[in-house]
């Protein structure tokens, strides 16, 4: 579509004037301050495109043209008209593509404005692509490490919005090389959050849980945001593969006093204490998970189902010294072969202590020969551990009595 007759007439008159730069600047001002109706965005964009064409046709010189593009960028920013910014920006980028080295700063300004416009229209893929075109390594334009990292993080966040973790990680890896030089708290917060989200999307749930938990302590974010990231940390810890590493992660979260106020605390407590989980609890927990956290694994089950099976298997190992394949399968909701396969995998990965007797079709947990000890030695160690635990409990009670009833302790006990 062509520009309006009013703009075309103004351009004809302007081309006859002696101060063309001032005339173009005034024309930008006149068009961009008009009341902006929704159906007028296309017309305004066409008018601005016509002015841009006239500017480059007149060969005003690089300095004058740069100044006019700065004026245009300021007007587009103040208008906050997404469609106008996108239409004008795309046309201007096409013109600049052949002479980008002369207008690197203006190219960057226009691309950032276009990215904001795309984000405003929820077109995050287009926003990421237009930001990726900003030259960050150039002798013509000095870009600080802070600005580079901010751009890369912004690109990462847009790719994450469309679940493209591969390109998101590539962009964040560029920022990772410079983030240590950045002192801005907001930038560091966004970097850490992007890293946690990438770990989460890649199903590296232990790393994601640690990242979210660290973020939940940052005072820079609002209280409700800290609670939300704590909730996300618990979800990721629950979904992580059962084993010592996850037990440590669950322990850190369980000891966080804020966790007790969250809906996820029930399942967190049971997992930390190695109690068996029932189907109703699991179904309730699943309602709060993201789509990627319920994705199917290679064996056809989803991430949550696999995590629960492995957790319940560890729970069974604390309740039973040995158990048959069939009995274990009933408890876990699996057939005999699947129960054996899951147990074998966890033992092989050193996430479970035990051995499998395939002849008797029995699994032995935490037995002496599982860890290279004789039965007598194992029993003695267990006996010593029980005595140690009892002594600790007695000492705790004694300490409490001293604090609460010092006179009673002085009269009746010898410390």
C-alpha positions in Angstrom: 0.0 0.0 0.0 1.1 3.6 -0.7 1.4 6.5 1.7 -1.4 8.9 2.3 -1.9 11.8 -0.1 -1.2 14.3 2.8 2.3 12.7 3.4 3.1 12.5 -0.3 2.3 16.2 -0.7 4.4 17.1 2.3 7.3 15.1 0.9 7.1 16.9 -2.5 7.2 20.3 -0.7 10.1 19.1 1.6 12.3 18.0 -1.3 12.2 21.6 -2.6 13.4 23.1 0.7 17.0 23.8 1.6 16.9 22.2 5.1 15.8 18.7 4.3 17.0 17.1 7.5 14.9 19.4 9.6 12.0 18.9 7.3 12.2 15.1 7.6 12.5 15.4 11.4 9.4 17.6 11.6 7.5 15.2 9.3 8.3 12.3 11.7 7.1 14.4 14.6 3.8 15.3 12.8 2.9 11.7 11.8 3.8 10.1 15.1 1.9 12.4 17.4 -1.4 11.8 15.6 -4.0 10.0 17.7 -3.3 6.3 17.0 -6.4 4.2 16.3 -6.1 0.5 15.8 -7.1 0.6 12.2 -4.7 3.5 11.5 -1.5 1.6 12.3 -1.1 0.3 8.8 -1.6 3.7 7.3 0.9 5.3 9.6 3.4 2.6 8.9 3.0 3.2 5.1 3.6 6.9 5.7 6.8 6.3 7.7 8.1 3.8 5.0 7.6 6.5 2.3 9.6 9.0 4.4 12.4 6.5 5.0 12.6 5.8 1.2 12.8 9.6 0.6 15.6 10.0 3.1 17.8 7.3 1.5 16.9 8.6 -2.0 18.2 12.1 -1.1 21.7 10.9 -0.1 21.8 13.3 2.8 25.0 11.8 4.1 25.7 9.3 6.9 25.7 11.7 9.8 22.4 13.3 8.8 20.8 10.0 8.0 21.9 8.5 11.4 20.4 11.5 13.2 17.1 11.0 11.4 17.0 7.3 12.2 17.6 8.1 15.9 14.6 10.5 15.7 12.5 7.7 14.1 13.6 5.2 16.8 12.6 7.6 19.5 9.2 8.2 17.9 8.5 4.5 17.5 9.5 3.9 21.1 7.1 6.5 22.4 4.2 5.4 20.1 4.3 1.8 21.5 2.4 0.7 18.4 3.6 -2.9 17.8 2.4 -3.3 14.2 3.9 0.0 13.1 7.2 -0.8 14.7 7.3 -4.2 13.0 6.3 -3.0 9.5 8.7 0.0 9.6 11.5 -2.0 11.2 11.4 -4.8 8.6 11.5 -2.3 5.7 14.3 -0.3 7.3 16.4 -3.5 8.0 16.1 -4.4 4.3 17.5 -1.0 3.4 20.3 -1.1 5.9 21.3 -4.7 5.0 23.6 -3.4 2.2 25.3 -0.8 4.3 25.1 -2.2 7.8 28.6 -1.1 8.8 27.6 2.5 8.5 24.5 2.2 10.7 25.3 -0.4 13.3 24.0 1.6 16.2 20.7 2.4 14.5 20.4 -1.2 13.3 20.7 -2.3 16.9 18.2 0.2 18.2 15.6 -0.8 15.6 16.1 -4.5 16.3 15.6 -4.0 20.0 12.4 -2.0 19.3 11.2 -4.7 17.0 11.9 -7.4 19.6 9.8 -5.6 22.1 7.0 -5.3 19.5 7.2 -9.0 18.7 7.2 -9.8 22.4 4.1 -7.7 22.8 2.4 -9.8 20.2 3.6 -13.1 21.8 5.8 -13.9 18.8 8.8 -14.9 20.8 10.5 -16.8 18.0 10.6 -13.7 15.8 11.8 -11.6 18.8 14.7 -14.0 19.4 15.7 -14.0 15.7 15.6 -10.2 15.3 17.7 -9.8 18.5 20.2 -12.4 17.2 20.9 -10.1 14.2 22.4 -7.4 16.5 26.2 -7.2 15.9 27.8 -7.5 19.3 31.4 -7.9 18.1 32.4 -5.0 15.9 35.1 -2.4 15.6 32.5 0.2 14.5 30.4 -0.1 17.7 31.6 -0.5 21.3 29.3 -2.9 23.2 29.9 -3.4 27.0 29.9 -6.9 28.5 26.8 -5.9 30.5 24.9 -5.1 27.2 26.1 -8.3 25.5 25.0 -10.5 28.4 21.6 -8.7 28.5 21.0 -9.3 24.8 22.0 -13.0 25.0 19.8 -13.5 28.1 16.9 -11.8 26.3 17.4 -14.1 23.3 17.5 -17.1 25.7 14.2 -16.1 27.4 12.4 -15.8 24.1 13.6 -19.2 22.9 12.5 -20.7 26.2 9.0 -19.2 25.7 8.7 -21.4 22.5 10.4 -24.4 24.3 13.4 -24.4 22.0 16.0 -25.3 24.7 18.7 -26.1 22.2 18.9 -22.6 20.8 18.2 -21.2 24.3 21.2 -23.1 25.7 23.5 -21.9 22.8 22.6 -18.3 23.6 23.0 -18.7 27.4 26.4 -20.4 26.9 27.6 -17.2 25.2 26.5 -15.2 28.3 28.1 -17.8 30.6 31.5 -16.7 29.4 31.0 -13.1 30.5 28.4 -13.3 33.4 31.2 -13.2 36.0 32.1 -9.7 34.8 28.5 -8.4 35.3 27.6 -7.0 38.7 24.0 -6.0 37.9 21.7 -8.0 40.2 18.8 -8.1 37.8 21.0 -9.5 35.0 22.5 -12.2 37.3 19.0 -13.1 38.5 17.7 -13.6 34.9 20.8 -15.6 34.0 20.3 -17.9 37.0 16.6 -18.3 36.2 17.3 -19.1 32.5 19.9 -21.7 33.6 17.4 -23.3 35.9 14.6 -23.3 33.3 17.0 -25.0 30.8 18.0 -27.7 33.3 14.3 -28.2 34.0 13.3 -28.5 30.3 16.2 -30.9 29.7 15.0 -33.0 32.7 18.2 -32.4 34.6 15.9 -32.0 37.6 18.6 -32.1 40.3 20.5 -29.2 38.9 17.1 -27.4 38.2 16.0 -27.9 41.8 19.3 -26.5 43.1 19.0 -23.5 40.8 15.4 -22.7 41.7 16.1 -23.1 45.4 19.1 -20.7 45.2 16.9 -18.1 43.4 14.2 -18.4 46.1 16.6 -16.8 48.6 17.3 -13.8 46.5 15.9 -10.6 48.1 15.8 -8.8 44.8 12.6 -10.6 43.8 9.1 -10.3 45.4 8.1 -12.6 48.2 5.5 -14.4 46.0 8.1 -15.0 43.4 10.4 -16.5 45.9 7.7 -18.8 47.1 7.0 -19.8 43.4 10.6 -20.7 42.7 10.7 -22.7 46.0 7.6 -24.6 44.7 9.4 -25.2 41.4 12.5 -26.5 43.2 10.4 -29.0 45.2 8.7 -30.3 42.0 12.1 -30.8 40.3 13.5 -32.5 43.3 10.6 -34.9 43.4 11.0 -35.7 39.7 14.7 -36.3 40.0 16.1 -39.9 39.8 15.9 -41.6 43.2 19.3 -42.0 45.0 21.6 -40.3 47.4 21.9 -37.1 45.4 18.2 -36.6 45.4 17.9 -37.4 49.1 20.3 -34.6 49.8 18.3 -32.2 47.6 15.1 -33.3 49.4 16.8 -32.8 52.7 17.7 -29.2 51.9 14.2 -28.4 50.8 12.5 -30.2 53.7 14.6 -28.2 56.2 13.6 -24.9 54.5 10.9 -23.6 56.9 9.0 -22.0 54.0 8.3 -25.4 52.4 5.8 -26.4 55.1 3.3 -23.7 53.7 3.3 -25.1 50.2 0.9 -27.7 48.7 3.9 -29.8 47.6 5.1 -30.3 51.2 3.1 -33.5 51.7 4.8 -35.4 48.9 8.2 -33.7 49.8 7.9 -35.0 53.4 7.0 -38.5 52.4 9.8 -38.7 49.9 12.4 -37.3 52.3 11.3 -39.8 55.0 11.3 -42.6 52.4 7.6 -43.4 52.9 5.6 -45.1 50.1 3.5 -42.8 47.9 -0.1 -43.7 47.0 -1.7 -43.1 43.6 -4.1 -40.4 44.9 -1.1 -38.3 46.2 0.7 -38.7 42.9 -2.3 -37.7 40.9 -2.8 -34.6 43.0 0.8 -33.6 42.6 0.7 -34.2 38.8 -1.9 -31.5 38.4 0.6 -28.8 39.3 3.3 -30.0 36.8 4.2 -28.4 33.5 3.7 -30.3 30.2 7.4 -31.1 29.8 7.5 -32.6 33.3 4.8 -35.1 32.3 6.5 -36.0 29.0 6.9 -39.7 28.0 10.2 -41.4 28.6 11.8 -44.0 26.3 10.0 -46.9 28.0 6.6 -45.2 27.6 6.1 -44.0 31.1 6.2 -40.4 32.1 8.8 -38.7 34.2 6.7 -38.5 37.3 5.6 -42.2 37.2 9.2 -43.2 36.8 10.3 -41.0 39.8 7.5 -42.4 42.0 8.4 -46.0 41.1 12.0 -45.5 41.9 11.1 -43.7 45.2 8.8 -46.5 46.2 11.4 -49.1 45.4 13.8 -47.3 47.8 11.1 -47.1 50.4 10.5 -50.9 50.0 14.2 -51.4 50.6 13.9 -49.9 54.0 10.9 -52.0 54.9 12.0 -55.4 53.7 15.2 -57.3 54.0 14.1 -59.4 50.9 11.1 -59.6 48.7 10.0 -61.6 45.7 9.7 -60.2 42.2 5.9 -60.7 42.2 5.4 -59.0 45.6 7.6 -56.1 44.6 5.7 -55.7 41.3 2.4 -55.5 43.1 3.6 -52.8 45.4 5.1 -50.8 42.6 2.3 -51.4 40.1 4.6 -53.2 37.7 4.8 -56.7 36.2 7.5 -59.0 37.6 10.0 -58.4 34.8 9.7 -54.6 34.9 10.2 -54.7 38.7 13.3 -56.7 38.3 14.6 -54.5 35.5 14.0 -51.3 37.5 15.8 -52.8 40.6 18.7 -54.0 38.5 19.2 -50.5 36.9 19.2 -48.7 40.3 21.6 -51.2 41.8 23.9 -50.9 38.8 23.8 -47.1 39.0 24.6 -47.3 42.8 21.3 -45.7 43.7 20.1 -48.8 45.6 22.0 -51.3 47.7 21.0 -54.9 47.1 21.4 -58.0 45.0 19.1 -60.0 42.8 18.7 -63.8 43.1 17.3 -64.7 39.7 17.1 -68.4 40.5 14.8 -67.8 43.6 13.4 -64.7 42.0 14.1 -62.7 45.1 15.6 -59.3 45.8 17.8 -58.8 48.9 18.2 -55.3 50.2 21.1 -53.9 52.3 22.3 -57.4 53.1 25.9 -58.2 54.2 27.0 -59.9 51.1 25.5 -57.0 49.0 28.3 -54.7 50.3 31.0 -57.2 50.8 30.6 -57.9 54.6 29.8 -61.0 56.6 26.5 -61.4 58.2 28.0 -61.1 61.7 29.9 -57.9 60.9 26.8 -56.4 59.4 24.7 -57.2 62.5 27.3 -55.8 64.8 27.5 -52.6 62.8 23.7 -52.3 62.9 23.7 -52.9 66.7 26.3 -50.2 67.2 24.4 -47.8 65.0 21.2 -48.4 67.1 23.1 -47.8 70.3 24.6 -44.6 68.9 21.2 -43.3 67.9 19.7 -44.1 71.3 22.5 -42.3 73.1 22.0 -39.3 70.9 18.2 -39.2 71.7 19.0 -39.5 75.5 21.4 -36.7 75.2 18.8 -34.5 73.5 16.3 -35.2 76.2 18.9 -34.4 78.9 19.7 -31.1 77.2 16.1 -30.1 77.0 15.6 -30.9 80.7 18.6 -28.7 81.6 17.1 -25.8 79.6 13.5 -26.1 81.0 14.0 -27.5 84.5 17.6 -26.7 85.6 16.8 -27.1 89.3 15.3 -30.6 88.8 18.3 -31.7 86.9 20.6 -30.4 89.6 18.8 -32.3 92.3 18.1 -35.6 90.6 20.7 -36.1 87.8 24.4 -36.4 87.6 25.7 -34.8 84.4 
